[in-house]
Amino acid sequence: MDEVKRIIKDMELFAKNIKEIESIKISAREGKIIEMARNYSQDTTYYLEKEDIYTAFGCITYAHGLIDAIRLIHQLI
């Protein structure tokens, strides 16, 4: 799998995980973390358009980490 396809696959997984989070009650602080994760996901798209694969991969990886932390707190992992 090439790098761009891998990033797109990660973005699809992020979208699935963010929908899972939307179904639970979260605190205001957790809401801020989720917003940060969404922003990093949007940054991924921006950097893909610029063909900056390394930064795009870093952004989606960071977005996953933020969401995974929320999922872990709520025992969704």
Contacts in CASP RR format, 6 or more apart in sequence:
PFRMAT RR
TARGET T0000
AUTHOR 0000-0000-0000
METHOD contacts of the structure
MODEL  1
MDEVKRIIKDMELFAKNIKEIESIKISAREGKIIEMARNYSQDTTYYLEK
EDIYTAFGCITYAHGLIDAIRLIHQLI
1 9 0 8 1.000
3 53 0 8 1.000
3 57 0 8 1.000
4 48 0 8 1.000
4 53 0 8 1.000
6 57 0 8 1.000
7 44 0 8 1.000
7 48 0 8 1.000
7 53 0 8 1.000
7 56 0 8 1.000
7 57 0 8 1.000
7 60 0 8 1.000
10 57 0 8 1.000
10 60 0 8 1.000
10 61 0 8 1.000
10 64 0 8 1.000
11 41 0 8 1.000
11 44 0 8 1.000
11 45 0 8 1.000
11 60 0 8 1.000
13 64 0 8 1.000
14 37 0 8 1.000
14 41 0 8 1.000
14 60 0 8 1.000
14 63 0 8 1.000
14 64 0 8 1.000
14 67 0 8 1.000
15 41 0 8 1.000
17 64 0 8 1.000
17 67 0 8 1.000
17 68 0 8 1.000
17 71 0 8 1.000
18 34 0 8 1.000
18 37 0 8 1.000
18 38 0 8 1.000
18 41 0 8 1.000
18 67 0 8 1.000
20 71 0 8 1.000
20 76 0 8 1.000
21 34 0 8 1.000
21 67 0 8 1.000
21 70 0 8 1.000
21 71 0 8 1.000
21 74 0 8 1.000
21 76 0 8 1.000
24 74 0 8 1.000
24 76 0 8 1.000
26 34 0 8 1.000
26 70 0 8 1.000
26 74 0 8 1.000
30 70 0 8 1.000
30 73 0 8 1.000
33 66 0 8 1.000
33 69 0 8 1.000
33 70 0 8 1.000
34 66 0 8 1.000
34 67 0 8 1.000
34 70 0 8 1.000
36 66 0 8 1.000
37 62 0 8 1.000
37 63 0 8 1.000
37 64 0 8 1.000
37 65 0 8 1.000
37 66 0 8 1.000
37 67 0 8 1.000
37 70 0 8 1.000
38 63 0 8 1.000
40 59 0 8 1.000
40 60 0 8 1.000
40 62 0 8 1.000
40 63 0 8 1.000
40 66 0 8 1.000
41 59 0 8 1.000
41 60 0 8 1.000
41 63 0 8 1.000
43 55 0 8 1.000
43 56 0 8 1.000
43 59 0 8 1.000
44 56 0 8 1.000
44 57 0 8 1.000
44 58 0 8 1.000
44 59 0 8 1.000
44 60 0 8 1.000
44 63 0 8 1.000
45 56 0 8 1.000
47 53 0 8 1.000
47 55 0 8 1.000
47 56 0 8 1.000
47 59 0 8 1.000
48 56 0 8 1.000
68 77 0 8 1.000
71 77 0 8 1.000
END
